Amino acid sequence: MFSRGYGVCIMGIDGTWRRDCFLNAISDTDAILTVEGSIQGLNLKEFFLLLSSTGLAYRRCELVRVNGAEIDVQFLKARKKKKRGAGASEAAMEV
């Protein structure tokens, strides 16, 4: 837990909305945020948690729980991309 919260933002996957937040607690798998402004009508199934003002540090999230202005989010794991046309010998070399 942070004593005063750390200033971050959440942003829609498509970039159409953004809200300032305070990061209250974080782990490898989830975080607790206090959102400034309303979250009503926002698609919180999947969104970005922006950890830097330039947007270079971010995590993909989904909403777990809402308690007033405080939300719990879970980090989504990156989907592994399948290589096309990789032969068995190439796949064995990657292991």
Biopython code that builds the backbone (N, CA, C, O; Angstrom):
import numpy as np
from Bio.PDB.StructureBuilder import StructureBuilder

atoms = [
    (1, "MET", "N", (0.842, -1.183, 0.000)),
    (1, "MET", "CA", (0.000, 0.000, 0.000)),
    (1, "MET", "C", (0.885, 1.244, 0.000)),
    (1, "MET", "O", (1.920, 1.293, 0.665)),
    (2, "PHE", "N", (0.452, 2.241, -0.761)),
    (2, "PHE", "CA", (1.138, 3.524, -0.763)),
    (2, "PHE", "C", (0.448, 4.438, 0.236)),
    (2, "PHE", "O", (-0.771, 4.370, 0.399)),
    (3, "SER", "N", (1.203, 5.284, 0.899)),
    (3, "SER", "CA", (0.602, 6.139, 1.923)),
    (3, "SER", "C", (-0.353, 7.180, 1.325)),
    (3, "SER", "O", (-1.400, 7.449, 1.913)),
    (4, "ARG", "N", (-0.019, 7.767, 0.180)),
    (4, "ARG", "CA", (-0.875, 8.792, -0.423)),
    (4, "ARG", "C", (-1.366, 8.437, -1.813)),
    (4, "ARG", "O", (-2.151, 9.192, -2.387)),
    (5, "GLY", "N", (-0.949, 7.355, -2.355)),
    (5, "GLY", "CA", (-1.329, 7.001, -3.722)),
    (5, "GLY", "C", (-0.354, 7.611, -4.719)),
    (5, "GLY", "O", (0.268, 8.639, -4.453)),
    (6, "TYR", "N", (-0.234, 6.975, -5.845)),
    (6, "TYR", "CA", (0.670, 7.391, -6.911)),
    (6, "TYR", "C", (-0.190, 7.775, -8.104)),
    (6, "TYR", "O", (-1.063, 7.002, -8.497)),
    (7, "GLY", "N", (0.030, 8.941, -8.689)),
    (7, "GLY", "CA", (-0.789, 9.420, -9.804)),
    (7, "GLY", "C", (-0.600, 8.607, -11.071)),
    (7, "GLY", "O", (0.510, 8.511, -11.595)),
    (8, "VAL", "N", (-1.692, 8.016, -11.567)),
    (8, "VAL", "CA", (-1.690, 7.221, -12.798)),
    (8, "VAL", "C", (-2.958, 7.555, -13.582)),
    (8, "VAL", "O", (-3.753, 8.388, -13.144)),
    (9, "CYS", "N", (-3.153, 6.921, -14.722)),
    (9, "CYS", "CA", (-4.371, 7.084, -15.532)),
    (9, "CYS", "C", (-4.854, 5.723, -15.991)),
    (9, "CYS", "O", (-4.075, 4.779, -16.115)),
    (10, "ILE", "N", (-6.156, 5.635, -16.244)),
    (10, "ILE", "CA", (-6.691, 4.494, -16.972)),
    (10, "ILE", "C", (-7.204, 5.023, -18.301)),
    (10, "ILE", "O", (-7.678, 6.156, -18.392)),
    (11, "MET", "N", (-7.103, 4.188, -19.333)),
    (11, "MET", "CA", (-7.494, 4.623, -20.670)),
    (11, "MET", "C", (-8.141, 3.456, -21.402)),
    (11, "MET", "O", (-7.700, 2.314, -21.276)),
    (12, "GLY", "N", (-9.181, 3.747, -22.162)),
    (12, "GLY", "CA", (-9.848, 2.726, -22.963)),
    (12, "GLY", "C", (-8.909, 2.118, -23.988)),
    (12, "GLY", "O", (-8.007, 2.792, -24.486)),
    (13, "ILE", "N", (-9.113, 0.859, -24.302)),
    (13, "ILE", "CA", (-8.292, 0.153, -25.287)),
    (13, "ILE", "C", (-8.263, 0.908, -26.613)),
    (13, "ILE", "O", (-7.235, 0.948, -27.289)),
    (14, "ASP", "N", (-9.398, 1.507, -26.980)),
    (14, "ASP", "CA", (-9.471, 2.240, -28.247)),
    (14, "ASP", "C", (-9.047, 3.703, -28.110)),
    (14, "ASP", "O", (-9.051, 4.438, -29.097)),
    (15, "GLY", "N", (-8.682, 4.137, -26.899)),
    (15, "GLY", "CA", (-8.207, 5.498, -26.682)),
    (15, "GLY", "C", (-9.290, 6.562, -26.625)),
    (15, "GLY", "O", (-8.975, 7.752, -26.629)),
    (16, "THR", "N", (-10.559, 6.168, -26.571)),
    (16, "THR", "CA", (-11.645, 7.151, -26.608)),
    (16, "THR", "C", (-11.948, 7.785, -25.252)),
    (16, "THR", "O", (-12.645, 8.798, -25.194)),
    (17, "TRP", "N", (-11.440, 7.210, -24.159)),
    (17, "TRP", "CA", (-11.668, 7.814, -22.846)),
    (17, "TRP", "C", (-10.421, 7.639, -21.974)),
    (17, "TRP", "O", (-9.584, 6.767, -22.206)),
    (18, "ARG", "N", (-10.337, 8.499, -20.973)),
    (18, "ARG", "CA", (-9.193, 8.488, -20.058)),
    (18, "ARG", "C", (-9.633, 9.094, -18.732)),
    (18, "ARG", "O", (-10.383, 10.070, -18.724)),
    (19, "ARG", "N", (-9.182, 8.537, -17.613)),
    (19, "ARG", "CA", (-9.483, 9.064, -16.279)),
    (19, "ARG", "C", (-8.214, 9.081, -15.436)),
    (19, "ARG", "O", (-7.427, 8.134, -15.458)),
    (20, "ASP", "N", (-8.024, 10.168, -14.695)),
    (20, "ASP", "CA", (-6.931, 10.238, -13.730)),
    (20, "ASP", "C", (-7.282, 9.381, -12.529)),
    (20, "ASP", "O", (-8.448, 9.290, -12.145)),
    (21, "CYS", "N", (-6.277, 8.752, -11.936)),
    (21, "CYS", "CA", (-6.478, 7.858, -10.795)),
    (21, "CYS", "C", (-5.307, 7.986, -9.832)),
    (21, "CYS", "O", (-4.276, 8.584, -10.139)),
    (22, "PHE", "N", (-5.502, 7.411, -8.674)),
    (22, "PHE", "CA", (-4.419, 7.213, -7.723)),
    (22, "PHE", "C", (-4.238, 5.714, -7.530)),
    (22, "PHE", "O", (-5.201, 4.991, -7.274)),
    (23, "LEU", "N", (-3.008, 5.258, -7.654)),
    (23, "LEU", "CA", (-2.666, 3.858, -7.440)),
    (23, "LEU", "C", (-2.443, 3.673, -5.944)),
    (23, "LEU", "O", (-1.488, 4.210, -5.382)),
    (24, "ASN", "N", (-3.324, 2.914, -5.304)),
    (24, "ASN", "CA", (-3.250, 2.721, -3.854)),
    (24, "ASN", "C", (-2.418, 1.514, -3.465)),
    (24, "ASN", "O", (-1.716, 1.543, -2.453)),
    (25, "ALA", "N", (-2.487, 0.445, -4.261)),
    (25, "ALA", "CA", (-1.736, -0.784, -4.001)),
    (25, "ALA", "C", (-1.561, -1.521, -5.318)),
    (25, "ALA", "O", (-2.392, -1.420, -6.220)),
    (26, "ILE", "N", (-0.452, -2.273, -5.411)),
    (26, "ILE", "CA", (-0.176, -3.008, -6.643)),
    (26, "ILE", "C", (0.596, -4.277, -6.308)),
    (26, "ILE", "O", (1.390, -4.309, -5.368)),
    (27, "SER", "N", (0.347, -5.331, -7.100)),
    (27, "SER", "CA", (1.096, -6.576, -6.992)),
    (27, "SER", "C", (1.407, -7.045, -8.408)),
    (27, "SER", "O", (1.168, -6.319, -9.373)),
    (28, "ASP", "N", (1.936, -8.250, -8.530)),
    (28, "ASP", "CA", (2.227, -8.794, -9.860)),
    (28, "ASP", "C", (0.965, -9.058, -10.668)),
    (28, "ASP", "O", (1.006, -9.055, -11.899)),
    (29, "THR", "N", (-0.151, -9.285, -9.995)),
    (29, "THR", "CA", (-1.364, -9.706, -10.690)),
    (29, "THR", "C", (-2.513, -8.715, -10.651)),
    (29, "THR", "O", (-3.436, -8.821, -11.459)),
    (30, "ASP", "N", (-2.486, -7.736, -9.719)),
    (30, "ASP", "CA", (-3.626, -6.831, -9.591)),
    (30, "ASP", "C", (-3.237, -5.505, -8.956)),
    (30, "ASP", "O", (-2.097, -5.306, -8.536)),
    (31, "ALA", "N", (-4.223, -4.591, -8.897)),
    (31, "ALA", "CA", (-3.992, -3.269, -8.319)),
    (31, "ALA", "C", (-5.303, -2.721, -7.771)),
    (31, "ALA", "O", (-6.388, -3.153, -8.161)),
    (32, "ILE", "N", (-5.179, -1.755, -6.854)),
    (32, "ILE", "CA", (-6.327, -1.038, -6.325)),
    (32, "ILE", "C", (-6.138, 0.431, -6.669)),
    (32, "ILE", "O", (-5.095, 1.018, -6.379)),
    (33, "LEU", "N", (-7.165, 1.026, -7.297)),
    (33, "LEU", "CA", (-7.100, 2.400, -7.771)),
    (33, "LEU", "C", (-8.246, 3.214, -7.198)),
    (33, "LEU", "O", (-9.319, 2.679, -6.920)),
    (34, "THR", "N", (-8.015, 4.518, -7.020)),
    (34, "THR", "CA", (-9.083, 5.459, -6.730)),
    (34, "THR", "C", (-9.235, 6.338, -7.955)),
    (34, "THR", "O", (-8.303, 7.043, -8.341)),
    (35, "VAL", "N", (-10.418, 6.295, -8.570)),
    (35, "VAL", "CA", (-10.663, 6.997, -9.831)),
    (35, "VAL", "C", (-11.220, 8.389, -9.549)),
    (35, "VAL", "O", (-12.115, 8.553, -8.719)),
    (36, "GLU", "N", (-10.680, 9.395, -10.251)),
    (36, "GLU", "CA", (-11.210, 10.754, -10.181)),
    (36, "GLU", "C", (-12.248, 10.902, -11.283)),
    (36, "GLU", "O", (-11.946, 10.672, -12.453)),
    (37, "GLY", "N", (-13.445, 11.278, -10.926)),
    (37, "GLY", "CA", (-14.511, 11.408, -11.913)),
    (37, "GLY", "C", (-15.310, 10.129, -12.007)),
    (37, "GLY", "O", (-15.006, 9.139, -11.342)),
    (38, "SER", "N", (-16.317, 10.159, -12.823)),
    (38, "SER", "CA", (-17.242, 9.039, -12.945)),
    (38, "SER", "C", (-16.693, 7.962, -13.875)),
    (38, "SER", "O", (-16.023, 8.254, -14.866)),
    (39, "ILE", "N", (-16.990, 6.710, -13.533)),
    (39, "ILE", "CA", (-16.653, 5.596, -14.427)),
    (39, "ILE", "C", (-17.906, 5.049, -15.099)),
    (39, "ILE", "O", (-17.838, 4.093, -15.871)),
    (40, "GLN", "N", (-19.041, 5.657, -14.802)),
    (40, "GLN", "CA", (-20.309, 5.198, -15.371)),
    (40, "GLN", "C", (-20.278, 5.329, -16.890)),
    (40, "GLN", "O", (-19.904, 6.372, -17.427)),
    (41, "GLY", "N", (-20.672, 4.263, -17.571)),
    (41, "GLY", "CA", (-20.728, 4.260, -19.028)),
    (41, "GLY", "C", (-19.420, 3.898, -19.708)),
    (41, "GLY", "O", (-19.378, 3.782, -20.933)),
    (42, "LEU", "N", (-18.337, 3.715, -18.933)),
    (42, "LEU", "CA", (-17.055, 3.346, -19.523)),
    (42, "LEU", "C", (-16.972, 1.836, -19.682)),
    (42, "LEU", "O", (-17.473, 1.090, -18.840)),
    (43, "ASN", "N", (-16.339, 1.385, -20.761)),
    (43, "ASN", "CA", (-16.124, -0.046, -20.965)),
    (43, "ASN", "C", (-14.894, -0.461, -20.170)),
    (43, "ASN", "O", (-13.762, -0.230, -20.593)),
    (44, "LEU", "N", (-15.127, -1.074, -19.015)),
    (44, "LEU", "CA", (-14.028, -1.478, -18.141)),
    (44, "LEU", "C", (-13.749, -2.974, -18.219)),
    (44, "LEU", "O", (-13.057, -3.523, -17.362)),
    (45, "LYS", "N", (-14.286, -3.639, -19.248)),
    (45, "LYS", "CA", (-13.983, -5.061, -19.440)),
    (45, "LYS", "C", (-12.495, -5.223, -19.735)),
    (45, "LYS", "O", (-11.856, -6.152, -19.240)),
    (46, "GLU", "N", (-11.950, -4.320, -20.539)),
    (46, "GLU", "CA", (-10.527, -4.356, -20.859)),
    (46, "GLU", "C", (-10.065, -2.931, -21.132)),
    (46, "GLU", "O", (-10.661, -2.225, -21.945)),
    (47, "PHE", "N", (-8.990, -2.505, -20.443)),
    (47, "PHE", "CA", (-8.488, -1.141, -20.568)),
    (47, "PHE", "C", (-7.014, -1.115, -20.170)),
    (47, "PHE", "O", (-6.465, -2.121, -19.721)),
    (48, "PHE", "N", (-6.384, 0.041, -20.341)),
    (48, "PHE", "CA", (-4.977, 0.195, -19.978)),
    (48, "PHE", "C", (-4.828, 0.968, -18.675)),
    (48, "PHE", "O", (-5.556, 1.932, -18.439)),
    (49, "LEU", "N", (-3.896, 0.553, -17.832)),
    (49, "LEU", "CA", (-3.446, 1.311, -16.676)),
    (49, "LEU", "C", (-2.120, 1.933, -17.089)),
    (49, "LEU", "O", (-1.126, 1.229, -17.264)),
    (50, "LEU", "N", (-2.107, 3.268, -17.245)),
    (50, "LEU", "CA", (-0.903, 3.981, -17.679)),
    (50, "LEU", "C", (-0.103, 4.386, -16.449)),
    (50, "LEU", "O", (-0.571, 5.170, -15.623)),
    (51, "LEU", "N", (1.094, 3.852, -16.335)),
    (51, "LEU", "CA", (1.925, 4.081, -15.157)),
    (51, "LEU", "C", (2.896, 5.240, -15.332)),
    (51, "LEU", "O", (3.538, 5.660, -14.369)),
    (52, "SER", "N", (3.012, 5.765, -16.558)),
    (52, "SER", "CA", (3.892, 6.909, -16.806)),
    (52, "SER", "C", (3.142, 7.959, -17.614)),
    (52, "SER", "O", (2.198, 7.631, -18.333)),
    (53, "SER", "N", (3.550, 9.201, -17.504)),
    (53, "SER", "CA", (2.860, 10.287, -18.213)),
    (53, "SER", "C", (3.011, 10.185, -19.727)),
    (53, "SER", "O", (2.177, 10.711, -20.464)),
    (54, "THR", "N", (4.061, 9.516, -20.202)),
    (54, "THR", "CA", (4.266, 9.365, -21.640)),
    (54, "THR", "C", (3.565, 8.129, -22.198)),
    (54, "THR", "O", (3.500, 7.947, -23.413)),
    (55, "GLY", "N", (3.043, 7.281, -21.314)),
    (55, "GLY", "CA", (2.354, 6.079, -21.766)),
    (55, "GLY", "C", (3.269, 4.934, -22.119)),
    (55, "GLY", "O", (2.815, 3.928, -22.663)),
    (56, "LEU", "N", (4.560, 5.062, -21.819)),
    (56, "LEU", "CA", (5.502, 4.006, -22.164)),
    (56, "LEU", "C", (5.454, 2.831, -21.192)),
    (56, "LEU", "O", (5.848, 1.722, -21.552)),
    (57, "ALA", "N", (4.984, 3.053, -19.979)),
    (57, "ALA", "CA", (4.835, 1.975, -18.998)),
    (57, "ALA", "C", (3.343, 1.788, -18.751)),
    (57, "ALA", "O", (2.671, 2.691, -18.253)),
    (58, "TYR", "N", (2.830, 0.616, -19.101)),
    (58, "TYR", "CA", (1.400, 0.374, -18.959)),
    (58, "TYR", "C", (1.140, -1.102, -18.731)),
    (58, "TYR", "O", (2.002, -1.941, -18.992)),
    (59, "ARG", "N", (-0.055, -1.416, -18.243)),
    (59, "ARG", "CA", (-0.520, -2.786, -18.075)),
    (59, "ARG", "C", (-1.929, -2.871, -18.632)),
    (59, "ARG", "O", (-2.713, -1.931, -18.497)),
    (60, "ARG", "N", (-2.249, -3.977, -19.249)),
    (60, "ARG", "CA", (-3.600, -4.232, -19.748)),
    (60, "ARG", "C", (-4.399, -4.828, -18.596)),
    (60, "ARG", "O", (-3.931, -5.755, -17.935)),
    (61, "CYS", "N", (-5.611, -4.301, -18.346)),
    (61, "CYS", "CA", (-6.383, -4.671, -17.156)),
    (61, "CYS", "C", (-7.824, -5.009, -17.484)),
    (61, "CYS", "O", (-8.321, -4.756, -18.581)),
    (62, "GLU", "N", (-8.478, -5.596, -16.476)),
    (62, "GLU", "CA", (-9.929, -5.754, -16.487)),
    (62, "GLU", "C", (-10.439, -5.455, -15.087)),
    (62, "GLU", "O", (-9.736, -5.665, -14.099)),
    (63, "LEU", "N", (-11.664, -4.965, -15.014)),
    (63, "LEU", "CA", (-12.282, -4.611, -13.751)),
    (63, "LEU", "C", (-12.664, -5.865, -12.972)),
    (63, "LEU", "O", (-13.204, -6.819, -13.532)),
    (64, "VAL", "N", (-12.373, -5.848, -11.657)),
    (64, "VAL", "CA", (-12.747, -6.958, -10.782)),
    (64, "VAL", "C", (-13.867, -6.534, -9.843)),
    (64, "VAL", "O", (-14.832, -7.276, -9.657)),
    (65, "ARG", "N", (-13.750, -5.329, -9.240)),
    (65, "ARG", "CA", (-14.704, -4.896, -8.228)),
    (65, "ARG", "C", (-14.749, -3.382, -8.171)),
    (65, "ARG", "O", (-13.734, -2.721, -8.393)),
    (66, "VAL", "N", (-15.926, -2.822, -7.874)),
    (66, "VAL", "CA", (-16.099, -1.385, -7.676)),
    (66, "VAL", "C", (-16.626, -1.162, -6.269)),
    (66, "VAL", "O", (-17.564, -1.830, -5.835)),
    (67, "ASN", "N", (-16.010, -0.209, -5.552)),
    (67, "ASN", "CA", (-16.475, 0.175, -4.220)),
    (67, "ASN", "C", (-16.416, 1.702, -4.156)),
    (67, "ASN", "O", (-15.419, 2.266, -3.703)),
    (68, "GLY", "N", (-17.472, 2.369, -4.604)),
    (68, "GLY", "CA", (-17.474, 3.832, -4.678)),
    (68, "GLY", "C", (-16.498, 4.294, -5.746)),
    (68, "GLY", "O", (-16.607, 3.897, -6.906)),
    (69, "ALA", "N", (-15.533, 5.144, -5.353)),
    (69, "ALA", "CA", (-14.519, 5.637, -6.289)),
    (69, "ALA", "C", (-13.332, 4.684, -6.401)),
    (69, "ALA", "O", (-12.453, 4.882, -7.239)),
    (70, "GLU", "N", (-13.303, 3.648, -5.556)),
    (70, "GLU", "CA", (-12.183, 2.705, -5.557)),
    (70, "GLU", "C", (-12.523, 1.502, -6.423)),
    (70, "GLU", "O", (-13.614, 0.940, -6.322)),
    (71, "ILE", "N", (-11.577, 1.109, -7.279)),
    (71, "ILE", "CA", (-11.778, -0.077, -8.117)),
    (71, "ILE", "C", (-10.603, -1.026, -7.940)),
    (71, "ILE", "O", (-9.463, -0.603, -7.746)),
    (72, "ASP", "N", (-10.903, -2.304, -8.012)),
    (72, "ASP", "CA", (-9.873, -3.346, -8.038)),
    (72, "ASP", "C", (-9.771, -3.818, -9.478)),
    (72, "ASP", "O", (-10.783, -4.070, -10.133)),
    (73, "VAL", "N", (-8.544, -3.934, -9.965)),
    (73, "VAL", "CA", (-8.318, -4.388, -11.336)),
    (73, "VAL", "C", (-7.375, -5.577, -11.330)),
    (73, "VAL", "O", (-6.549, -5.734, -10.431)),
    (74, "GLN", "N", (-7.515, -6.403, -12.341)),
    (74, "GLN", "CA", (-6.653, -7.564, -12.527)),
    (74, "GLN", "C", (-5.877, -7.359, -13.813)),
    (74, "GLN", "O", (-6.442, -6.924, -14.816)),
    (75, "PHE", "N", (-4.581, -7.670, -13.796)),
    (75, "PHE", "CA", (-3.765, -7.528, -14.990)),
    (75, "PHE", "C", (-3.988, -8.721, -15.912)),
    (75, "PHE", "O", (-4.045, -9.866, -15.462)),
    (76, "LEU", "N", (-4.113, -8.443, -17.194)),
    (76, "LEU", "CA", (-4.286, -9.484, -18.199)),
    (76, "LEU", "C", (-2.925, -9.866, -18.748)),
    (76, "LEU", "O", (-2.070, -9.011, -18.977)),
    (77, "LYS", "N", (-2.738, -11.142, -18.953)),
    (77, "LYS", "CA", (-1.467, -11.623, -19.498)),
    (77, "LYS", "C", (-1.443, -11.410, -20.999)),
    (77, "LYS", "O", (-2.471, -11.500, -21.669)),
    (78, "ALA", "N", (-0.261, -11.129, -21.516)),
    (78, "ALA", "CA", (-0.097, -10.933, -22.961)),
    (78, "ALA", "C", (-0.369, -12.243, -23.676)),
    (78, "ALA", "O", (0.041, -13.314, -23.227)),
    (79, "ARG", "N", (-1.052, -12.140, -24.769)),
    (79, "ARG", "CA", (-1.320, -13.329, -25.576)),
    (79, "ARG", "C", (-0.076, -13.657, -26.374)),
    (79, "ARG", "O", (0.550, -12.775, -26.962)),
    (80, "LYS", "N", (0.279, -14.930, -26.392)),
    (80, "LYS", "CA", (1.454, -15.354, -27.156)),
    (80, "LYS", "C", (1.083, -15.437, -28.624)),
    (80, "LYS", "O", (0.045, -15.990, -28.988)),
    (81, "LYS", "N", (1.942, -14.883, -29.459)),
    (81, "LYS", "CA", (1.709, -14.907, -30.895)),
    (81, "LYS", "C", (2.222, -16.220, -31.470)),
    (81, "LYS", "O", (3.304, -16.690, -31.120)),
    (82, "LYS", "N", (1.426, -16.800, -32.357)),
    (82, "LYS", "CA", (1.835, -18.030, -33.030)),
    (82, "LYS", "C", (2.694, -17.662, -34.224)),
    (82, "LYS", "O", (2.386, -16.729, -34.965)),
    (83, "LYS", "N", (3.787, -18.413, -34.402)),
    (83, "LYS", "CA", (4.628, -18.193, -35.570)),
    (83, "LYS", "C", (4.055, -18.980, -36.727)),
    (83, "LYS", "O", (3.676, -20.141, -36.574)),
    (84, "ARG", "N", (3.992, -18.354, -37.869)),
    (84, "ARG", "CA", (3.470, -19.018, -39.058)),
    (84, "ARG", "C", (4.609, -19.657, -39.830)),
    (84, "ARG", "O", (5.674, -19.062, -39.998)),
    (85, "GLY", "N", (4.374, -20.867, -40.293)),
    (85, "GLY", "CA", (5.341, -21.537, -41.155)),
    (85, "GLY", "C", (6.585, -22.020, -40.445)),
    (85, "GLY", "O", (7.554, -22.383, -41.111)),
    (86, "ALA", "N", (6.603, -22.041, -39.130)),
    (86, "ALA", "CA", (7.785, -22.513, -38.412)),
    (86, "ALA", "C", (7.816, -24.036, -38.475)),
    (86, "ALA", "O", (6.847, -24.706, -38.118)),
    (87, "GLY", "N", (8.927, -24.561, -38.929)),
    (87, "GLY", "CA", (9.086, -26.011, -39.002)),
    (87, "GLY", "C", (9.424, -26.581, -37.641)),
    (87, "GLY", "O", (9.674, -25.836, -36.694)),
    (88, "ALA", "N", (9.433, -27.907, -37.542)),
    (88, "ALA", "CA", (9.713, -28.568, -36.284)),
    (88, "ALA", "C", (11.122, -28.253, -35.802)),
    (88, "ALA", "O", (11.343, -28.107, -34.599)),
    (89, "SER", "N", (12.081, -28.145, -36.723)),
    (89, "SER", "CA", (13.467, -27.873, -36.314)),
    (89, "SER", "C", (13.590, -26.455, -35.753)),
    (89, "SER", "O", (14.355, -26.241, -34.813)),
    (90, "GLU", "N", (12.851, -25.471, -36.309)),
    (90, "GLU", "CA", (12.879, -24.113, -35.788)),
    (90, "GLU", "C", (12.239, -24.053, -34.403)),
    (90, "GLU", "O", (12.742, -23.360, -33.518)),
    (91, "ALA", "N", (11.134, -24.775, -34.210)),
    (91, "ALA", "CA", (10.441, -24.791, -32.928)),
    (91, "ALA", "C", (11.325, -25.421, -31.854)),
    (91, "ALA", "O", (11.327, -24.972, -30.708)),
    (92, "ALA", "N", (12.078, -26.469, -32.226)),
    (92, "ALA", "CA", (12.970, -27.135, -31.268)),
    (92, "ALA", "C", (14.109, -26.206, -30.852)),
    (92, "ALA", "O", (14.570, -26.266, -29.712)),
    (93, "MET", "N", (14.560, -25.359, -31.753)),
    (93, "MET", "CA", (15.659, -24.439, -31.462)),
    (93, "MET", "C", (15.221, -23.355, -30.482)),
    (93, "MET", "O", (16.054, -22.824, -29.748)),
    (94, "GLU", "N", (13.925, -23.015, -30.456)),
    (94, "GLU", "CA", (13.420, -21.952, -29.578)),
    (94, "GLU", "C", (13.306, -22.423, -28.129)),
    (94, "GLU", "O", (13.248, -21.591, -27.224)),
    (95, "VAL", "N", (13.273, -23.716, -27.889)),
    (95, "VAL", "CA", (13.083, -24.243, -26.533)),
    (95, "VAL", "C", (14.296, -24.118, -25.717)),
    (95, "VAL", "O", (14.300, -24.516, -24.552)),
]
sb = StructureBuilder()
sb.init_structure("model")
sb.init_model(0)
sb.init_chain("A")
sb.init_seg("    ")
for serial, (resi, resn, name, xyz) in enumerate(atoms, 1):
    if name == "N":
        sb.init_residue(resn, " ", resi, " ")
    sb.init_atom(name, np.array(xyz, "f"), 0.0, 1.0, " ", f" {name:<3s}", serial, name[0])
structure = sb.get_structure()
